[in-house]
Amino acid sequence: MGDPVSDIPVREGRHRKPIHLGAHFPGVNNTTVWKVPEAGSQIDFTSFEHLAQVAEDAKFDFFFLAEGLRLREHLGRIHDLDVVGRPDTFGVLAALAAVTDRLGLAGTINTTFNEPFEVARQFATLDHLSDGRAAWNMVTSSDAFTGENFRRGGFLAHADRYRRAGEFVTVAREFWDAWDDHGPHRVVHRGDYFAVDGYPVLPPGPQGRPVLLQAGDSADGREFAAAHADAIFTRHGTLDAGREFYADVGRRAAARGRNPEHLKVFPAATFVLGDSAAEADEKARHIRRLQVGPQTAINFLEQVWGSDLSGYDPDGPLPREDPTFDAVTLGRTRQGDPREIAARYRDRAEADGLSIRELVIEMTSRQQFVGTPESVADEIDRYVQADACDGFILVPHLTPTGLDDFAADVVPILQERGAFRSEYAGTTLRDHLGLPPVDAAGAGRATG
Ligand SMILES: Cc1cc2nc3c(=O)[nH]c(=O)nc-3n(C[C@H](O)[C@H](O)[C@H](O)COP(=O)(O)O)c2cc1C
């Protein structure tokens, strides 16, 4: 958490924005801690149900599921964080629709390996089953690596993935829009990636189309969001980077004739709460050590060094050997010259007396909000009112109870201040997010 920056304009009074909150199911991401007794199953329905019910009781906007279609591996070894399992998105969200009432249900489904007709049908189904609470996080995914699990292997370059994604969502919209009071209408689409001729098989759900989220940070990704998304899931979580990102995607939306207020921005945010700032700091340090286990620390370095470092002691010093240049890295791809990065890491470790594991903790696991419930509530509100974002997708470190303390201790403070809803005003996710209804004419365009 940074110090208050007085020269940053903050919205006040009637210009204040409502805060929006999403609950990320702590799946196989690198912040999840699962080798502790309190860590529950990543697969049992009770885990999904618990997190969703805590989020709904706290009046969160939505529940969020990420997606990984292949176990990450490196130098022939499976990343230990990935072996907890990851059930199919639509099955989980459909089951959650039955045990929740108002909570939005957001699922990540990639546009690279699916077909628009099928995904349009699946999200329309979820929107019906949930009475208008479906959201689709449209991702393009890494190609060659994930593609090996499909019939195609690697087949699309980065820019082509976004071209396919743009055409994918266009065709999906054509299917959602092709049903009115007179029944279904024929969809005929001939494009670079899809040649489709047919009818939707069910009417669109209560929202007209699901809320569309986008996650991906390149210029192409941002343009894709500006053209098609209602909201962006981003990693830009600091105040300065957030403000820059918010302004950038707002400009891109405006350039396309859209109202930037209809493109919401939600950074991912981790958090640690304590009764005092010191207690929260101590807890945060402890959690970081759990997040970066010995194998995770060695894996991280191997992605820079490109060679097998399993012989090194994670609690010892960094390797003296230089990285190999033909390194193929999966997962967190690093930019830049591996030799320079390695030198930087060594300098940092030597200057601060850090072991391999301590260095990796420093590089990868800084929690965003650490403090008392009051200070965390202050910070979240400040970020939103400073136009660094419209809210956060909170990423707890524990399954399934990781959101419990935030819901019990931070949300009531935000509610008392009128910064966050105490009741749901509407029934659909579009209502919760303050998004305009999809136009009845079914133009398939973002209104505004
Ligand atoms: C915050 C964030 C979350 C993401 N979540 C997922 C995910 O759950 N599943 C997935 O396959 N890709 C995910 N992605 C990857 C993007 O879909 C995209 O493939 C990747 O970021 C490369 O695109 P870019 O160069 O535009 O960033 C995510 C990206 C970001 C920035």
The ligand as a MOL file (V3000), in Angstrom:
LIG
                    3D

  0  0  0     0  0            999 V3000
M  V30 BEGIN CTAB
M  V30 COUNTS 31 33 0 0 0
M  V30 BEGIN ATOM
M  V30 1 C -5.6480 -10.5090 -15.3650 0
M  V30 2 C -5.5420 -11.5820 -16.4170 0
M  V30 3 C -6.1680 -12.8010 -16.2200 0
M  V30 4 C -6.1050 -13.8160 -17.1830 0
M  V30 5 N -6.7410 -14.9870 -16.9500 0
M  V30 6 C -6.6510 -15.9850 -17.8650 0
M  V30 7 C -7.2770 -17.2490 -17.6230 0
M  V30 8 O -7.9140 -17.4880 -16.5920 0
M  V30 9 N -7.1500 -18.2170 -18.5640 0
M  V30 10 C -6.4410 -18.0160 -19.7250 0
M  V30 11 O -6.3710 -18.9230 -20.5390 0
M  V30 12 N -5.8360 -16.8440 -19.9700 0
M  V30 13 C -5.9250 -15.8310 -19.0790 0
M  V30 14 N -5.3000 -14.6360 -19.3390 0
M  V30 15 C -4.4600 -14.5330 -20.5690 0
M  V30 16 C -5.0620 -13.7270 -21.7010 0
M  V30 17 O -6.1980 -14.3070 -22.2330 0
M  V30 18 C -4.0990 -13.5990 -22.8630 0
M  V30 19 O -4.0190 -14.7820 -23.5680 0
M  V30 20 C -2.7040 -13.2400 -22.4700 0
M  V30 21 O -2.7250 -12.2480 -21.4700 0
M  V30 22 C -1.9400 -12.7700 -23.7020 0
M  V30 23 O -2.5580 -11.6620 -24.2520 0
M  V30 24 P -1.9730 -10.2080 -24.0510 0
M  V30 25 O -0.6740 -10.1940 -24.7620 0
M  V30 26 O -2.9940 -9.2890 -24.6650 0
M  V30 27 O -1.8230 -9.9510 -22.5860 0
M  V30 28 C -5.3740 -13.5960 -18.3840 0
M  V30 29 C -4.7400 -12.3680 -18.5710 0
M  V30 30 C -4.8080 -11.3690 -17.6250 0
M  V30 31 C -4.1240 -10.0600 -17.8870 0
M  V30 END ATOM
M  V30 BEGIN BOND
M  V30 1 1 1 2
M  V30 2 1 2 3
M  V30 3 2 2 30
M  V30 4 2 3 4
M  V30 5 1 4 5
M  V30 6 1 4 28
M  V30 7 2 5 6
M  V30 8 1 6 7
M  V30 9 1 6 13
M  V30 10 2 7 8
M  V30 11 1 7 9
M  V30 12 1 9 10
M  V30 13 2 10 11
M  V30 14 1 10 12
M  V30 15 2 12 13
M  V30 16 1 13 14
M  V30 17 1 14 15
M  V30 18 1 14 28
M  V30 19 1 15 16
M  V30 20 1 16 17
M  V30 21 1 16 18
M  V30 22 1 18 19
M  V30 23 1 18 20
M  V30 24 1 20 21
M  V30 25 1 20 22
M  V30 26 1 22 23
M  V30 27 1 23 24
M  V30 28 2 24 25
M  V30 29 1 24 26
M  V30 30 1 24 27
M  V30 31 2 28 29
M  V30 32 1 29 30
M  V30 33 1 30 31
M  V30 END BOND
M  V30 END CTAB
M  END
